[in-house]
């Protein structure tokens, strides 16, 4: 037998087979993207009929097909932190604590400190109260980040973070620090630093966390059009979508239990409107 010739024939057949498989995969991908685009357009038609718009090109958004969940444990904030910020001799009023020029709000999972003169501004940290703030560039943010880190050193506070964003309105600036796992933000855990004319006037820590496992289970991500359809009931006429991202989240206010401090955090679609309102849609189907 002519083995070299047979070998070449087999190699040729394998090449042809791989090319055919490649074409099939490409056709499936093209069909998938075409159906996805069509589905998103159908959902957006439904949105427009309900008076809801989007400043995001939804057809261009791309998310992973699958994501691993993570095992989290949130760490209660000790009461000793109050004295760390206020010193001895402070006055307690329920969960509000004061000295001559500062105030602290403290519960197990949230800690807020502010200079009394700026208390009102520091407490208004929800998205709808920040929608007029301008997002700063990385270069513009750097000086603010250094001031925030100096503040942490002064207060003997350790903050773990992977991503930083900063925004500004008038004399007020806000630095936001977040942790990420597998490229997704841990949504509940956030650190905020308020500055007024480059002086730190406020600090907020929410749900400090320890990550115990990063590949607990792998889940297929539901398609964006399905998430948008689910989000429709939480939006109102006149709303406009400003941003959509994937985040990790343990607690969900729609469930009866929404104050878990440990467990498996799942991927969620985070849909934010131009008014600063946020809708979370679980991005995976669980049994």
N, C-alpha and C positions, 0 to 999 in steps of 0.2 A: 504493500500500500504506500501511496505517496503522502507520508505524514506531514511534510512541510506544506503541501497544498491543502490537505484537510485542515491543518492548523489555521492557515490563512482564511479558509472559508468560514471556520467557526468564529474567528475574530471579526470577520466582516459581518456575520449574522448578529453577533453581539452588539457591534456598533450600530447596525440598522435598528435593532431592538431598542437600544438606549435612545436613539434619535426619535423613534416612534413614541416611547414613553415620555420623552421630553416635550414633544408636540402635544400629547394628550394632557400633560400637566399644564402647559401653557394655555391650551384651550379651556381647561377647567378653571384656571385662574382668571382668564378673560371673562368667562361666563359668570364666575363668582362676583367679580368686580362690577360687571354689567347689571346683575341682579341686585347687588348691594346698592348701586347708584339709583336704580329704579325704585327700590324699596324706600330709600331715604327721601327721594323726591315725592313719593306717595305720602310719607309721613309729614313732610313739610307742606304739602298741599293741605293736609288736614290741619296743621298748625296755622296756616294762613287763613283758613276758614274760621278759625277761632281767634283771629286777631293777634297771633303770636309770631314773632319774626326772629331772625338770627343774624348777627353781625359776623358769624363764623361761617366759612365755606365748609359745610358739613360733608360734602362729597369728597373733600380733600383730606379729611381726618383719617388717620390710620392708627389702629390699636392692635396689640398682640392678640393672637388667636387663643393663647392659653397663658395662664399665670399661676404660680404657686401661692398658696396661702402662707401666712406666717403666724407663729405662736407668740403672743404678747402677754406681758404682765405689767399692769400699770402700778406705779409705786405711790402710795399715799404720801402727801407732803406733811412732814412733821410740824407740830406746833412750835417747836424751837425756832423755826424759820421766822416767826413773827418778831421775836426778840432780836434776831440777827439784823433785821431791817429797822426796827423801831428803838432798840435799846431797852433798858429797864424802865419801869415806871409808866408804861403806856396804859391807856384806859380801854376797857373792853365794852363794846356795845353789841351783844349777840355775836355775829360773825364779822363785825367791823371793829378794828382796833386803831387807836389814835395816840400820837404824841403831839408835841407842840406844832409841828409843821408837816407831818406825814400821816398817811392812813394806809391800813392794810385790810384787805378782805381775804378770808381764809376758809376753805373747807378741805375735805380730804384730797380732792383732785384738782383744785384750782387755787392759785395764790396770786393776788394783785397788790402791788405797792404803788403809791403815787404821792407826790408832793400835793398837799391839800389844795393849793392854788390851781392845780391842773387835774384834780380828781374827775371832774365831769368829762373832760376830753379823753382821759385814759380809759374810762369805763365805756366809752362809745366806740368799741372796737369791732362791731359787727360789719359785715360787708356793705349793707345799705348805708351805713354811716361813713364809709370810706370811699364811696364811689366817685367823689370829686377829687380824690387824691391822685397826683400824677406819679406814675411808676418811674423810678430813677434808673439810670443806666448803671452798669457794673462799676464804672469809674466813679460816678457820683455817689454810689453807695459805699465805697470803700472807707471813706473818712468816718461815716456813721458807724460802720461795723467796728472800727478801731475804738470809737468812743463806747460802744456797747461792751466790747471785751474789757476795756478799762473798768467799766462799772462792775462787771462780773468779778474781776480781781479784787476790787475794793470791798465787795460784799461777800467774798469767799464763796461764790456760786459757781458750780460746774455745769456747763451747758453743752450737750452733745448736739451737733447739727451737721447737715450735709449741704443744704441749700439755703441761700439767703436772698431775700427780696426787700426792697426799700421803696417807700413812696413818701410824697411830700405835699403839703398844702399850707401855704403861707409860712409861718414860723415853726409849724409842727412837722416832724418827720417820724415815720414809723418803720422800724426794722423788724422783720419777721424771720425767725429761724426755724427750720423744720428738719426732721430726720427722714431718711429714705431707706427702703429695703427693696431689692430687685428693681431699682429705678422708679419705684412708686412712693409717694409721700405717705407717711403715717399721719393720717388726717387729724386724729384727736390730739396728738402731741404737738404743741406749738409753744414757742417762746416769743413774746412781743416786747420790744423796747421802744418807749416813746421818748422823743427828744423835743425840746423847745429851745430854739436858737442855740443848738449844739450842746445843750445841757440835758442829761438824762432826768426825766421827770416822772417816768412810769415804767413799770415792769410787770409782765404777766406770764405765769407759767401754767400751762394746762396739761393735765394727764401725763406726767413724766413716765417713761416707759422703759422696760427691759425687753429685748428681743431674745426669746429662747430657741426659736427654730425658724429657719427661712424657707424650708421646702417641705412643709407639713403634708400638703396634698396638691396635686396639679388639677386645675379646673379649666374647662373651656370657657372662653369669654363670650357672652351673648353679643349679638350684633348691635351696632349703634342704633339702627332703625328700631329694634325692639326696645332698647332703653329709652329712646325718644318717645315712643308710643306710651310707655309706662309713665314717663315724666309728665305727659300732657295733662293729667288730672291734677297735678300740683302747680301748674302755671295758670296765669290769668290773661285775659285780653289786655293787650298793651305791653306785655312782657317781650323781651328780646334776649336771646341767648348770646352771652359774651364769651364764654369759655367752657370747654368740655375737657375733662382729664380723667385718668384712672388713678384712684388712690386706695390705700388700705384703710379699712374701717372695722372696728369691733362692734360698736354700739349703733343701733338703728332706732330712732325715736318712733318709728311706726310699729315696732314690736312692743309687747307688754313689758318685757325686761329690757331696759335701755341704759343701765348703769353697771355693766359688767366690768370687772377690773382685770380679768385674765381670760384667755381663750384664743380661739383661732380667728384671726382677722382676715376678712375676705376682700377681694377687689370690688370697688364700687365705681360707677360712673359719677363724677362730680360735675353737675351742670349749674353754671352760675349765670345769672341774668345781669343786664346792665344796671339794674337797680341794686345789685349786690346780694340778692336772694340766692340761696343755694338749695338745690334738690339733689338728693343722693338716690341712685338706683343700683341695687345689687347687680353686679356685672356677671354673676355666675348663677347657674341653676343648681341648687342643693337638694338632696333627697328630703 
